[in-house]
Amino acid sequence: MAGVFRTAAEIILANGHHQGDYIPDPFHRVLKALPHERPMSAVAALRCAERGHPQRFGPLSTEAIAFLAERLLVDEELPFFEDEFSLECHVAAWGDVPGRTPAEVVAELLWAAEAAEASLHAAVIPMGVRTSDGTEWELSSVPAEGDPQYVLAGVRGAPAGVFAGLSELVGRFGAVSARLGGAA
């Protein structure tokens, strides 16, 4: 995935950043340039990096878009939904913020490449936490400096015992966005 992010950054550097759609003139009514030669959005650049065309979907670019969406804030918010379309819309909305520069898009793509590489080196072991009402929450154990540290939707802490509910998880770990029963 890191390679897709780097290639997408190179595409934005070479072609420019486009706001409002994948590419300008997506139906080829005016422009004669080939789609992969036009300025494009971050989503289109990721699609193009995998498939050679900004409008062709692929599993790696879809995964990269999801990875990026979980790290970008739009109106100071992370994505509300975790389906593919919503995550793609979130990344597109981030890119469409007025004044968003190609340099900012390239910087985010390169940062995502580094983060993707770093995440490959972290072993993630899922585990569950059960609240007293029987609700199951999914956590991940990430080895850090030899001892596991537990992450509840990105918040580090050491889970222990049964929790009374989400409010107790929040009280113990801070703001959480846990996965309920292994689903979003």
N, C-alpha and C positions, 0 to 999 in steps of 0.2 A: 504494500500500500504506500510506503514511503516514496517509491519510484513514481507512482501515479501523481502524488502531490508535487514532486519536483518537476515532472514533465508539465503538469498543469501550470506551475509557476513560470516555466520557460515559455509556454504558449501565451500567457498573459503579457509577459515581457515583450515578446515578439509582435503580437497582434493588437494588444491593448485590452482594456476592460470595457465591457458593454453592460449597461443597466437597462432593465425593463423586459428582457427576454433572453433566450439562450444566446442569440446572435442578432445583429441587425438584418432586416429583410429575410426572415427565416423561410419564406416561401419563394424566394428568388425572383421577385417581381421587378426589382430595379437593379440590384447589385449583380455584377458579373463575376466578382471574386468567389472562389470556391468557399464553402462553409468553413473549412478548417483554416482558411487564411484571413477570416474576418475577426474583428474584436469579439470577445465573448465573455460571458459571465463566468464566475468561479465554477458553477455547476457544469456549464458547457465545457469549460476547460478540463475539468475532471473527466467528463464523458469522452472528450476528444483524446485525452491522454491515454485512455484504455483502448478505445475502439477506432481512433483515427477520424472520428466525425463527432461534432458537438451535439448531435441529436440522437445518437445511438446509445442505448442503455447497455450496461454490462454489470456483472456482479461485483467486480472490484471497485468500479467507480461508485456504485450504489453504496458499498461499504465505506468508501472514503468520504462520501457525502454525509453519511450517518455519523462517522467519526468526527468530522468537522462541525456538524450541527450541534453536537453535544458540548462544544467548546466555545461557540459563538453566542454573543448576547445581542438580541434585537429588542430595542426599547427596554434594556436592562433585564431581559428575560431569556431563559433557555427555551428550547422547543416545548410546546404544550403536549404534543402527541409524538409518538415514536414510530408511526408508520412511514414507509419510504417517501410517500408524496409529501407528508407534513415536514419531514426532515429536509427534503429538497427545497420546499418552499421557504423554510427557515434560513437556509444558506442563501437562497436567492434574495430574500428580504434583507439579509445582512449586506449583501453586495449592492442592493438598490438604495441604500441609505444615501440621501443627497450629499454630494461632496466626497463619496467614497473614491479613493484614488487607486490607480493600478498598483502603486507601491504598497498600499495597505493590503490589497488582495494578495500580492506576491508574498509579502511578509507573513501573512496568515497561512498561506499554503506551505511555505518553507518551515514555519513553526510546526504545522501539522505533520510534516514529513519527519521532523526530529522527534515529535511526540509519538508518532506511530512506531518509529524505530525503538524508542525507549520502552514502549509498551510490550514489544516483543520479548524483552529481556526480563519482564516481571512475570513470574509464575502466578497465575490466578487460580485459587482453589475455592469453588463456591461452597458456602455453608448456609444453614438456615438459622433463623432466630424465631422462636415461637412466642407470641404474646399470650397473655392469660385467656383471651377470648378464642384462642386456637388459631389465630391468623399467623401464617408463616411469612417471614420476610427473608429475602435472599441477600446474603452478604458475600464478600470476597475476602480471602486471606491473601495478603501480598507480603512475601518475605522482604523485610527491610533490615539491613545490618544483622542478618542472622536470625533474628526473632520475628515471627509473624506479627504483622500489625493488621488489624481488620479494618476494612473499608465498608462503610454503609453508604452506598451511592456517593463515594468520593470523600466521606468524612471519616477520618481515622479515629479509632478508639478500640477498646478491648471489650467485646460483648461477653456478658456473663449472666447466667440465670434466665429466668422468664421475665419478660417485660409486660407491664400492665396494658400497654397499647402504644399506638404511634406517638401520642403525646409524651409518654415516658421515654421512647426512643429519641424524640426531639430534645427532651430535657437532658438526656445523657450524652447525645452525640452532636447536638446543635441542629440546625436546619437539615432535614434529610429529604431525599427523594428516592426512597427505596423501591425495589421491585417486589411487588406483592405476588407471592406464589410463583416466582420465576417469570412472570409476565410484566409488561410495562404498566 
